[in-house]
Amino acid sequence: MRKNWQWLILIVTAGLVLIAVMQSKGAYNEAAPKVGFKAPEFQLKGIDGRSYSLSALNGRPVLINFWASWCGPCREEAPDLVRLYAKYNDQIEFYGVNATSDDTLEGALSFVQQFQLSFPVLLDREGSVAKQYRIQGYPVTYFVDGKGKIVKIHQGIVSPESLEQTIVQTIRDSARDA
């Protein structure tokens, strides 16, 4: 019985030390981006060589889709994003953020070509934006209104109907708040 208590104390102590280390490195100091709060600002290079940021959108709403070329659900969702961008690109921007730190540039370029992505594709080579947005898996889609506030977050693949409804709602919210 005494040995069980010693193991329990050892495990609890190790857990507390791990939490303290993670807090000192900032792992728990910042909350994940949430609906109703400002989207974290970022600046990334696109595959076209241009620089993109949220602040450069000047009040335009944006859909930010985090993806990787090896991600099956990302492949399934890509045609819907292409179709909806063609339909709504005059009202909302799309940023496709490739997890280049967990992917390859060749894989990303092949994906873009295969699915004929016409919206800006940004390369998160260091994984810094994925870290800012606390991305745990792919795809993840953030909807940000014209004031830079997160209005919806979709984790995982989204049905085409739900994706379009959220795009339309983000556009409406942005027009109303302008």
Number of C-alpha atoms within 10 A of each C-alpha: 5 7 8 9 10 10 11 12 12 12 12 11 12 12 12 12 12 12 14 14 13 13 13 11 10 10 14 13 10 10 10 13 18 15 15 13 12 15 21 14 12 12 16 19 17 18 16 9 10 10 12 17 13 21 13 10 15 10 15 21 27 24 24 19 23 26 28 24 23 15 13 13 16 22 18 12 18 22 15 17 23 16 14 16 21 13 12 15 13 9 17 22 18 21 20 24 26 29 25 20 15 14 18 17 17 11 15 23 15 13 18 18 11 11 13 12 19 16 16 17 24 26 24 22 19 12 15 15 20 20 13 16 18 14 19 10 13 21 24 21 23 22 26 30 29 22 18 23 19 23 20 19 18 15 15 16 18 18 11 15 10 11 20 19 12 18 24 15 16 24 21 15 17 22 15 9 9 11
